[in-house]
């Protein structure tokens, strides 16, 4: 599975959009981009995933560049409860043996 | 839907004893479950993949005789930490596969004294 690079930490003001970048320059054509987050002392929570098209759900939007070498997770209106470590992971489909291998993630602090 | 539970949520045991952690998929059947370990201020580390009715597949460096995994049914996987030592103190998290997705349990905090 390809590796990802994320900033170690970021701050965001409450109510503003949080944009979390992720580099995955060695991503393969059959690898998906997944985002999970982990609030302190809890299990990871699925946020969103995509292959090459931009995706949006009730939690966030995922913007993937055309060359797929990087992506951005957007939390449109961050709240204090969005403070967590956000993990960007690339993997092939599970039917192909894909596993979720976690990197260090980005620690997002949402401030009042 | 897609709820995964773990029991216990925390446990304290004495060095040399064994501890069993349960992972259940509450509203779906999971042919595959995963076990992770997380030390303070570190990321999750995949320990092993368990498939219902077969032996678990361990990641490199994980001792299979120390971390016994059983996946006897489609809704239950167990992790037994045998002869626990203080360095085994960690946050253990399971995950269950539903279709093409993976859902995580709340974790179990193990402290070995």
Interface residues (C-beta under 8 A of the other chain):
Chain A: X36 X38 X41 X42 X43 X44 X45 X46 X87 X93 X94 X95 X99 X100 X101 X102 X103 X104 X105
Chain B: X4 X6 X32 X34 X36 X43 X44 X45 X46 X49 X91 X93 X95 X97 X100 X101 X102 X103 X104 X105 X106 X107 X109
